[in-house]
Amino acid sequence: MKGIHLAGVCAAALLLGASAASADGISDGVVKIGVLGDMSGVYKSSFSGDGAIAAVKMAVKDFGGTVLGKPIEVISADHQNKPDIASATARQWIDEQKVDMITDLTNSAVALAVQKLASDKHTITMATGPGTSDLTGKACTKYGIHYGYDTHALAVGTGTAVVKAGGTSWYFITADYAFGHALLKDTSDVVEKLGGKVLGNSMAPTATADFSSYLLQAQNSGAKVIGLANAGGDTVNSIKQAHEFGITDGGQQLAGLLVTISDVQSIGTDVAKGLSFTSGWYWNTDDKSKEWAKRYAEVSDNAAPTFVRAADYSLTIAYLNAIKAAGTDNADAVREELGKMKIDDFFAKGGQIRKDGLLIHDMYLLTVKQGGESKWDVANVTATIPGKDAYVAEADSGCSLDAK
């Protein structure tokens, strides 16, 4: 009986040891990062696409290609801007391919769906492309991180600057899905708080080719400012068509609420000159940023060093450092480390990820110029917006993790 008892104790000890071991180190022998983005649609060139994949892979290479002695693998897929396709892909990645972290998630409707699904499966998401502040507000999750910007920060930056410069009446052209709705609300709140008025709004489907009817409504409204609550190809098309129709020559001002330097290149600085917009980073603000942009161009077939691609790189390094600090890729341990660390790199100076998942860091107000020194030198930084002013206070975000 004594022998049987000892055998049972040994077996129990072995099981306990195996359980403890599984909580440490790298599960499945590999850290797998999934880049789930818009690889073929309106956000491909500015936010997502091959440029996002290149930024993540560049970070993995710079990190050394391994963490805790195990390889790091990057996989990718096109969600086609459809939440159902994105959710099905994320589920398959997590359940079958054992993906540890999902990033990019350009398109707010996609991001909201995937963040909820991934959190239910105890998987970290680190969204860079989507804008809706709901990701860290009413739709926040324990494992969801929003890294780079949100609609509130865009509204504070551009909305405040335009209203204070005399743009006190607004008409919006809005992308008709979660991102556009959030940007419309956040910017309207800023305009009205500063004493301005919102005279109207037109909802436009994503990937609209002809904005003439929406621009005509905006022109007829008599608003001083036409706020473009859209992004990517939709922003490019609406600004080009507004120029063709002579709207800005007629005295109305365009406010691009989410613009990247690649958008400016597509529009042309002659058309976009004087346009102000808010960005989470700009490539020539300091030597570290310039050095990163130069190296990124070499590995990305000269893709634009947009703030979203810089965020893709920064978050990958932060995530891998969190695994290293935790000694495991366990999502709870890694998320705890991400909340502890200061993210102080070329992208986010003194950045901090709050409990609600929002990365707090400085934003920049840019104004388009002509005659830059290089292809991407399209704007001047006209103001720095401290993170504490750019983002909504955590107590007011609407996130209630304790209830989730």
N, C-alpha and C positions, 0 to 999 in steps of 0.2 A: 504493500500500500504506500509505503514511504517513497519507493521508486516511482510509482505512478504519480504521486503528489509532486515530486521534484520535476518530473517530465512535464506536468501541467504548468508548473511555474515557469519552466524554461520556455515552453511554447508561448505562454502569455507574454513573457519578456520579449521574445522575438517579434510577436505581433505589435507590441507597444513600440519597439524600436523601429519597426518598419513604418508604423504610423507617424512617428516623430520625424523620420527621415523624409517622408513624403511632404511634410510641411516646410522643409528647408530645401535649398538648392533649386534646380531648374526642372520643372515637370516635363515629362516626355523628352528630356534631353536636348531641347531646343527652345529658344525664345522666338516666337513667331509674331510678326507685326503685319497687320492687314491694312493696306491703303485702299479704302473704298470710296471712289470718287466719280466725278463726271468726266469720263474719258472721251466723250464724243459730242457733247452738247454745248450750250451757250456759255458755260463756265469753264470749259476745258483750258482755254489759253490764259485766262487771268488767275484762276484760283486752283485748278485741279490738274487733271491730265498727266501726261508724262513728266511735266515739270515737278509735280508733287512727289511722284515716285522717285525721281532723281534726287530730290532734297532728302528724303528719308534714307535712301541708299547711301548717299554721301555721308550722312551722320553715322550710319552703322559702320562704314569703312573708317571714318575718323575715330570712332570709338575703339576700333581694333578688330571688329568682326566677331568678337566673342564677349560673353559676360559670365562671370563665375565659372569660367572654363568651358562653357557650352556655346555652340554657334548661334548666330542671330540670322533669321531668315525673313525676307520681305516678300509678301505676295500682294497682288492687286486685282481689282475687278471694277467694272463699269456698272454703276447703279442706274444709269440712264435717266437720272432725276425722277425715279419712280420709287416711292417708299416700299411698295410690296416687293419689288425686285431687290432692293437694298436689304430688307428684313430677311428675305429668303437666303440671300448670300451670307449675311452675318450669322444666321442660325447654322448654316452648313459649315461655315468657317469655325465656329465655336464648338459645335457638337462633333464634327468629323475631322477637321484639320487642326483642332486644338490651338486656334489662334489666341494669343495672350492679350493683345491690345489692338483696337481698331481705330484708325485715324483718318483724316481728311473729312469725309462726310459732308462735302460741299452740297448745299441745298438744305434749307432748314427743315422742311417736311421730312426729308430722308433722315436727318440727324436726330430729330425728335423720336422717330420710330425706332431707329437702331439703338439710340441711347437707352430707351426703355427696355428693349429686348435684351441687350447686352447686360444691363444691370441685373435683370432678373436671373441671368446666368452667371452672375458674379464675374463679369469681364469689364475691364477698363476701356472706356472710349475717350479719345482726346481729339475733339473736333476743332478744325481750323477754318474751313471754308464757310460754314453756315454762320448767319448773323444773329438769329433771333435770341433775344435776352431771356426767353422762356427756358432755354436749356439750363440756365442756372437760377431760374425763377420758379414758376409754378410747376415746371416739368423736371426739376432737378432730381438727380439720383446720387446714391452713395458713390458710384464708380464713374460718373460722368464728369468730364473736364472740358471747359470751353477755353481755348487757348489762342489768343491773338487779338480779338476785338469782339464787340457785339453791337447790336443796333442802338443801345443806349449811348455808348461811347461815340458812335458816328453822329448821332443826333446832337449830342452836347458839343462836339467839335465844330461841325459844319453849321448846324442850326444856329448856335450862339453867334458865330462869326458873321454870318449873313444878316441876321436880325440886327445886330449891333451896328452893321454897316449901312443900315437903312432898309433892308429887305423885310418889311413888316407885314406884308400880305402874301400868302402862299396858295398855290394850287398844286396838287400832287398827281403824278402819274406813277402808279403803284403796281408792282409785280403781284399778281393775284394768287398768292399762297403764303405760307406762314412767315417767311422772311419779310416780304413786302408789307404784310399787315403789321408786323412788329415795328418795322422801320417807320411806317406811317404814324403809328400811335406814338412812338417815342419822340419823333421829330415834332409832331403836332403839339405834344406836351411842352417841349422846350420853347417852341415859337409862342405859344399862348402864355406860358409862364413869364416870358420876357415882354409881354404886352402886344404881341403880334396877333394876326388873325389868319385862320385857314378858310379860304373861300370855296374850296371844292376839291374833288378827287376823282380820278378815273382809274378803274382797275383794268390792267392789261395782262393777258395770258403770257406765261413764260414763252420765250422764243418768238415773240411777235416780230414780224418783218416790216409791217407798215404801221407807224405811229401817227400818221397824219390826223386821224379823227381825234385822238387823245390830245395831240398838240393844239389842234384847232379849239377844242373845248378849253384848254388851259389859256390860250391866247385871248379868247373871248371873255374869260373870267375877269380880266383886268388886273390880275394879281401881279405884284412886282416880281415875284419869284416863282419859277416852276421847279418844284422839288421832284427829283427823279429817285423814287424809292424802288430802284431796281438794280441790276448788276450785270457784269459781263457783257455779252453781245447785245443784250437789251439796252444797257446804258449807252454803248457805242452807237447803236442804231438811232436811239432817240436824240442824242446830241447832234449827230450828223444831219438828221432830218430837220431838227429845229434850226440848224444853220442854213440849210437849203431853203427853208420857208421864210428866212429873214426875221425870225422871232427875236433873236437877240439884237439885231439891228433896230428893231422896233421899240427897244427900251426894256424889255423883260429880261430878267437874269435867270440863268440856269444854275441849279444847285445839284451837283452830282453827289448823292449821299453815300454811295459806295463805288469808288473808282480806284483802279490800280494803274501803275505806270504803263503796263502793257495796253490797257484801255486807251490811255492818252496817245500812245504810239499809233494805235489803230485809228483813232479819231484824227490825229494830226495836230501838232502844237499850234499851227496857224488857226485852226478852228477852236481848239480848246484853250487858247491863251487866256489867262486871267481866271480860269476856273479854279475854285477852291474846293478842296476835299480833305477828308480826314483819313489818316493811315496809321496802322499799328507799328510801322517801321519805315525808314527810307534808307536806301542803300548807301548814300554818300554822306551820312551824318557824322561819321568818324572813321578812323583808320581801320578798326576791326570790322566794321560793316562793309567798307570798300574791299577789304581783303577777302571776306566771305563771298561777296558778290562776284569777284573775279574768279575765285575757285569754283563757284557754282556754275558760272557760264561755261567753264571748261568741261564739266561733267554732264551738262544738261542740253547740249546742242544750242547754246546761247539763249535758253529760255529766259524770260524776264525775271530779274530778281525782285519779285513782288513781295509785299510783306507777308502774304500767306505762305509762300515757299520758304521764307526765312523762319516762320513759325513752325512749319513742318520739320525743319532741321532741328530747331531749338527743343521742341517737345520730345523728339526722339532721343536726343542726348539726355534730357532730364529724366525720361522714363528709364533708360538704361542705367543711369546713375542711381535711381531709386531702387532698382533691382539689386545693384551692387551693394548699396547701403543696407538693404533689408536682408541680403543673403538668400533671397528666394524670389521667384516670380509670382508667388501667391498674391492675388489681387488685393486682399485686405492689407497685407504688409506693405506692398508697393504703394498703394494709395496713401497710407499713413506717412510714408517717407516723402512722397510728393508734397504733402501738406506741410511738412516740416522745413523743407529746403528753401533757400533763397535761390531764385533762378536769375543769376547775374551774368549774362553773356552779351554778345553783340546785339541780340534781338531785344531782350527784356532786362533792362537795368534795374537790379533790385526787385525783380518780380516775385510775387507770392501767390500760390494757389490757395484760395479760401476753402472753407468747409463746403460751401455750395458748389465748388468746382470751377469758379471763375478765376482766371489768371489776371491779377491786377498789375498793370505796368503802364508806363507813359504812352500817350498817343501824340500824333503830330498833325498839325494843320499845314497842308501843302498848297501852293499856288502854281499853276502851270506857267512855264516861261518858254521863250524861244531862244535858240542859239546856245544850247548846252554844249559841254565839252565832249560828250559821248552819246551813244544811241539812247541810253537810259537816263541821261541827265535832262529830265523834262520838267522839273519843278524845284521851287525853293521852299525850304521849311520856314514858315512864317510865324509859327507859334508851337510851343511844347505844352501839352495838356497833361498835368500830373495825373497819375493813375487814380489818386484819391478823389479827383474832381471829374474824371472821365466816366467812372463806373458808379452805378447805384450802390449805396451802402448795403452791406450784407443783411442788416436788420430789415431793410426795406425791399429786398429782392423778391420776396414771395416764396422763397424756398423754405420748406419745413421737413428737413431730413428726419427729424425725430418721429414724424408721423408716417414715414414711408417704410 
